[in-house]
């Protein structure tokens, strides 16, 4: 298969699933290296396809203007030693972490998709951070960062936010 056919296949595979697909899995299905897939995805993005890179792989960004489930942005602050506890707090109370955003002094706002819906997702994310070359974005800002949270309803979101507050994760006017 040539490069254009391969990119068409990648697009089709991403459109057929709601779950992230890793570059390695896409490479196996296309008979090329992982690095070729990374380049193909970059070209697809440049062509206008909204592909998100999550800790678990690539996924198409939703084009829906209104989320099906309610979302809320929160400002958090903690050190590396409490990262997993923060993630577990959200998912154990029924929420999901869609992204993380930090304000960088040179680059401005940096936002990265997380798509953490379970303890398994949180564990896999933190496992990747064990690499010497990988550091959490909040290190750039003294631990201050924003998350977009999602839950099945507003009551669940309230419970998640309250749990984060009780554990001291939320940055408030008092801190």
C-alpha atoms as one frame of an Amber mdcrd trajectory, in Angstrom:
protein
   0.000   0.000   0.000   1.314   3.459  -0.824   1.431   6.437   1.585  -1.925
   7.904   0.483  -3.663   4.533   0.874  -2.053   4.089   4.281  -3.285   7.499
   5.499  -6.770   6.669   4.207  -6.643   3.413   6.173  -5.460   5.207   9.338
  -8.326   7.690   8.999 -10.810   4.861   8.513  -9.475   2.937  11.531  -9.708
   6.031  13.747 -13.254   6.736  12.571 -14.341   3.170  13.374 -13.421   3.270
  17.072 -14.165   5.267  20.202 -11.012   3.928  21.882  -7.504   5.282  21.353
  -5.309   3.371  18.888  -1.577   3.322  19.569   0.925   4.128  16.842   2.316
   0.625  17.340  -1.093  -0.975  16.733  -1.677   1.179  13.641   1.809   0.314
  12.385   1.080  -3.405  12.719  -2.165  -3.049  10.750  -0.452  -1.048   8.017
   2.767  -3.059   7.837   5.079  -0.107   8.564   7.095   1.236  11.491   5.653
   3.215  14.372   7.629   6.266  13.224   5.990   6.141   9.781   2.589   6.242
  11.524   3.663   9.245  13.634   4.572  11.062  10.415   1.325  10.019   8.737
  -0.710  11.331  11.671   1.187  14.637  11.520   0.319  14.911   7.828  -3.326
  14.041   8.508  -3.454  16.784  11.153  -1.885  19.265   8.740  -4.624  18.299
   6.288  -7.312  19.202   8.807  -8.128  15.897  10.523  -8.581  16.517  14.267
  -6.472  13.707  15.725  -5.641  13.832  19.426  -2.618  12.038  20.852  -3.537
  10.632  24.266  -1.397   8.571  26.652  -3.127   5.451  25.253  -2.944   6.348
  21.565  -4.622   8.382  18.844  -8.304   9.262  18.812 -10.409  11.569  16.686
 -11.491  14.750  18.423 -15.239  15.022  18.830 -16.807  17.617  16.581 -19.945
  17.894  18.686 -20.417  21.446  19.907 -22.248  20.422  23.071 -20.853  17.624
  25.217 -23.238  14.764  25.928 -22.057  14.739  29.542 -21.407  17.812  31.679
 -17.878  19.166  31.951 -16.166  21.524  34.377 -12.736  23.176  34.543 -10.842
  23.173  37.835  -7.516  24.654  38.892  -5.306  22.256  40.835  -1.963  22.436
  42.569   0.228  19.615  43.840   3.664  18.077  43.513   4.672  14.967  41.586
   4.246  12.907  44.734   0.463  13.438  44.669  -0.230  13.102  40.938  -1.601
   9.563  41.094  -3.693  10.425  44.161  -5.289  13.332  42.233  -6.113  11.092
  39.260  -7.527   8.343  41.490  -9.661  10.878  43.381 -11.364  11.952  40.166
 -11.996   8.498  38.710 -12.960   6.896  42.044 -15.691   9.517  42.469 -17.105
   8.873  38.983 -15.322  11.517  36.932 -12.911  11.563  34.027  -9.931  13.820
  33.300 -10.119  14.958  29.697  -7.047  17.191  29.589  -4.422  19.193  31.445
  -3.551  22.830  30.742  -0.670  24.952  32.012   0.310  28.567  31.388   3.902
  28.741  30.136   5.837  32.018  30.286   7.133  31.665  26.707   4.647  29.420
  24.892   1.466  30.645  26.565  -1.270  28.110  27.191  -0.242  24.481  26.681
  -3.049  21.919  26.689  -2.602  18.161  26.405  -5.309  15.494  26.191  -5.351
  12.929  28.991  -8.517  10.847  28.508  -8.208   9.215  31.923 -11.417   7.362
  32.745 -10.247   4.679  35.192  -7.527   3.660  37.645  -6.025   1.587  34.835
  -5.733   4.710  32.643  -4.210   6.628  35.576  -1.709   3.836  36.214  -0.692
   3.691  32.537  -0.255   7.481  32.434   1.932   7.488  35.552   3.908   4.510
  34.243   4.837   6.540  31.151   5.992   9.386  33.408   8.615   7.072  34.924
  10.703   7.497  31.783  13.624   9.888  32.420  12.584  12.004  29.426   8.933
  12.357  30.514   7.830  14.931  33.054   4.330  16.169  33.898   3.369  19.554
  32.447   2.588  20.938  35.906   6.330  20.910  36.662   6.559  23.963  34.409
   4.244  25.948  36.680   5.126  24.962  40.224   2.378  22.364  40.242  -0.434
  24.686  39.117  -2.579  23.309  36.294  -6.136  23.114  34.999  -8.169  20.036
  34.202 -11.332  19.611  32.213 -13.419  17.084  34.108 -16.384  15.150  32.758
 -19.005  13.074  34.547 -22.400  11.529  33.880 -24.228  14.388  35.622 -23.740
  17.629  37.577 -24.166  15.853  40.906 -21.231  13.575  40.127 -19.149  16.573
  39.048 -19.979  18.291  42.350 -18.855  15.159  44.219 -15.559  15.031  42.271
 -14.829  18.711  42.881 -15.660  18.329  46.583 -13.310  15.321  46.808 -10.490
  17.310  45.202 -11.201  20.209  47.582 -11.174  17.972  50.666  -7.814  16.507
  49.682  -6.319  19.944  49.122  -5.852  19.683  45.373  -7.898  22.729  44.345
  -6.230  26.103  44.121  -8.504  28.641  45.744  -8.354  32.355  46.497  -7.108
  31.419  49.963  -3.950  29.635  48.722
